[in-house]
Amino acid sequence: MDLNSSFLIVGLGKSGLAAVEVLTKNYACNVSVTDKKTIEDFNENVQKLLNEEKVKFMTESEASVNIDKFDVIIKSPGVFMDNVVITAAMNQGKVVYDELELGYQLLKKKLKRPEDRIIAITGTNGKTTTTELVGEILRSDNKRVHVAGNVGVPLTKVVPFATNDDYFVLEVSSFQLENLDKFKPKVSAILNITPDHLDWHGSFEKYLESKKKIFINQDQNDFLVVNKDDKVIQSVDSTTKARAISFSKNKDINVGTYTWDNQLMYKNGGELISIMPINEITLPGEHNLENVLAATAISLTLEVNTYSLRNTLSSFLGVSHRLELVSEISEVKYINDSKGTNVEASLRAINAFRSPIILIAGGKDKGADFRDFAKEIKINNVKYVILLGETSSRISEVLEKEGFNSYIHVDNMEEAVEVSYNSSSAGDVVLLSPACASWDMYDSYEKRGEHFKNLVLSFGGE
């Protein structure tokens, strides 16, 4: 990627703005930018950036008409491939990159072999927890680490601060993987695959193919960590050149991590190591055991000291918006699982509790099938469901078909929390785990979760 090129940034979300800022302030590039919004729709800081001399703001129609003037098209992950600007670029045979690819290529220009220190983690569920956990393990092992990608900070944002001694632990979404070119991690991991973002990809098969792009450039000197308990991806290691490392809760495997006799085990051919007792791992929930197994396999591949590994696993409590205890009011626990943005994630959250659950669910419609969701709610310990957002009616329809009628529709989160507060009893769990994205009502799942937490605390929580 030539930095003397003419750049067009499509979409000014977090990733797009990071690309604009890094290119203009650190590489003296002139860039054009486009978004569905007008400049006046952005906050003051963004407006200041867009009004700088090196930045030219264009409407989408202007960018489409002038697409032949741009050498490099950088797409924010949230921009659909059928966007008018992207369509115009593809029609002219131009290559469209994701911001992740830009960050990688900028690292390549700055550092010596950054690909030897990149860990990329994808999957439908558990990405954020596993990414943050690997970052903490590496820090405990006295390594300098940047945790970036789909979690927190875009990769381009860390490029100015990167050194040759750094590790880059990246959460990577299917959106980001769709437009990669040379991106090459030392270790890639696919945690699990269940239907998600079908409104975006069009089919489960296309969603799966986008996930598999994480290892497309890896070679025999690299590693691919896969979940051997997941039927969809258990044979994916046969399609990669990278060395396969497995993790499993149920199987004794040849190379990787698994559980045996309440122990977290690591096996590498003839070498067998007991890492620690499972009951000393602090992350709650059965689903988090998969995340721990994956993080352990990744870390040992990087030759992390086992003391550092055990120390982190016995103290790491998880990430915000994922089974996060907000407060306990009148012996009712309020749990923020706003990151439960698909059916499988919410089912994992529900199964993490044995107490009666009042579930708050619903949100942006991504084309998910809620039949299994409804079946599990009926047979599980959910006593009441509070529904909001675009999918509210779709979810209630399948609940009724399963004979579950203990639900209510509400208009907003304020009403949802008030209903949950008034309908709960001592010993209950109020669980926000929407099984849907937030974009119908909030800019992000983080903002949805923060709103929920603030509302709960307003009822007297601490």
Stockholm file with secondary structure:
# STOCKHOLM 1.0

chainA/1-462         MDLNSSFLIVGLGKSGLAAVEVLTKNYACNVSVTDKKTIEDFNENVQKLLNEEKVKFMTESEASVNIDKFDVIIKSPGVFMDNVVITAAMNQGKVVYDELELGYQLLKKKLKRPEDRIIAITGTNGKTTTTELVGEILRSDNKRVHVAGNVGVPLTKVVPFATNDDYFVLEVSSFQLENLDKFKPKVSAILNITPDHLDWHGSFEKYLESKKKIFINQDQNDFLVVNKDDKVIQSVDSTTKARAISFSKNKDINVGTYTWDNQLMYKNGGELISIMPINEITLPGEHNLENVLAATAISLTLEVNTYSLRNTLSSFLGVSHRLELVSEISEVKYINDSKGTNVEASLRAINAFRSPIILIAGGKDKGADFRDFAKEIKINNVKYVILLGETSSRISEVLEKEGFNSYIHVDNMEEAVEVSYNSSSAGDVVLLSPACASWDMYDSYEKRGEHFKNLVLSFGGE
#=GR chainA/1-462 SS CCTTSCEEEECCSHHHHHHHHHHHHHSCCCEEEECSSCGGGSCHHHHHHHTSTTEEEECHHHHHHTGGGCSEEEECTTSCTTCHHHHHHHHTTCCEEEHHHHHHHHHHHHSSCGGGGEEEEECSSSHHHHHHHHHHHHHHTTCCEEEEESSSSCHHHHGGGCCTTCEEEEECCHHHHTTCSSCCCSEEEECCCCCCCHHHHSSHHHHHHHHHGGGTTCCTTSEEEEETTCTTTTTGGGGCSSEEEEEESSCCCSEEEEEETTEEEEEETTEEEEEEEGGGCCCCSHHHHHHHHHHHHHHHHTTCCHHHHHHHHTTCCCCTTSSEEEEEETTEEEEECTTCCSHHHHHHHHTTCCSCEEEEECCBCCCCCCHHHHHHHHHTTEEEEEECSTTHHHHHHHHHHTTCCCEEECSSHHHHHHHHHHHCCTTCEEEECCSSBSTTTCSSHHHHHHHHHHHHHHTTCC
#=GC SS_cons         CCTTSCEEEECCSHHHHHHHHHHHHHSCCCEEEECSSCGGGSCHHHHHHHTSTTEEEECHHHHHHTGGGCSEEEECTTSCTTCHHHHHHHHTTCCEEEHHHHHHHHHHHHSSCGGGGEEEEECSSSHHHHHHHHHHHHHHTTCCEEEEESSSSCHHHHGGGCCTTCEEEEECCHHHHTTCSSCCCSEEEECCCCCCCHHHHSSHHHHHHHHHGGGTTCCTTSEEEEETTCTTTTTGGGGCSSEEEEEESSCCCSEEEEEETTEEEEEETTEEEEEEEGGGCCCCSHHHHHHHHHHHHHHHHTTCCHHHHHHHHTTCCCCTTSSEEEEEETTEEEEECTTCCSHHHHHHHHTTCCSCEEEEECCBCCCCCCHHHHHHHHHTTEEEEEECSTTHHHHHHHHHHTTCCCEEECSSHHHHHHHHHHHCCTTCEEEECCSSBSTTTCSSHHHHHHHHHHHHHHTTCC
//
